[in-house]
Amino acid sequence: MVKLTAEQRVALQEHPEGVACEDTETQRVYFLVDSEIHQRAIQALKRQQDREAIAEGLADMEAGRVVPLDQAFEEIRTRLELHDKR
């Protein structure tokens, strides 16, 4: 794990919501933030992605872009080669 510098620690104390940090070699910018804030942000993003996926699925259903469940299972079994070998 990388340790905070004194400069970063002071910046975080002054800006607890997070601090932009630039890599002087690559000029890439990173955001330094408390791990709890990071976890909440990741969870919020996941919830938003889930909502979007559900909305897309509902739109597909309403537009008739669906297949019967038995057919879907059969296609999955075929794709994964899970048919009975009797």
N, C-alpha and C positions, 0 to 999 in steps of 0.2 A: 504494500500500500504506500502511496506517495504521501509524504508528510507536508502539512501546510507550512508556508513560509510566514514569517512575522507580518509581512505586508498583506498577505492573503487573510490572515487572522483578523487584522485590524479592519480590512475592507469588509469582511463578513460581519464583524461587530457593528459596523456603521450601516451595512445594508443586509439585514438578515434574510431578505427575500432572495438574495443571490447576487453574485458578482461575475461579470464577464472577465475572462482572462485570455490574453493573447499569447500564443506561442511565438516568441520573437524569431525563431528560425523558419517556421512555416507560414507565419502570419494567420494561422487558423485560430478561431476564437472558440473558447470553451466556456461553459457556464458552471461556476462553482456554487453549489447549493447544498443546504443541509439534507441529509439522507431521508428524513421524514417528509420533507417537501417533495423531494424527488419521487419517493414511493407514492405519495398522494397524486402527483402529476401522472405517473405511469398508470395508476389505477383509473384515473379519470379518462385518460386516453383510451385505455382498454374498454371502459364502459361505452365511450363514444363510438369506438369501432364496432362493438357488439350491437349498439342501437342501429348503426348504419347497415350492418349485415342483416339484421332482422327486418328493417324497412325494405331492403332490397329483396329479401325472400318474400315478404308480403306483396310487394309490387309484382314479382314473378307469378305468385299465386293468382293475384287478381287479373293479370294479363293472360292467364292460362298457360304459362310456361312451366308446366309441371308434368310429372309422370306418376302413375299409380305406384303406391308403395311396393307392391309385389314386383313390379317391373324394375323399380330402382334397386331392390335387393338382388334381383336376378342379374342385373348389369354389374353390380359390385362383385357378386360371386364369380361371374365370368371374368371380369377384369383381374381379380385376385386369384383366379384359378382354384376356387374353393368348391367345385362341384364334387359330388359323391363319386367315387371311383369303384362302383360295384361291378 
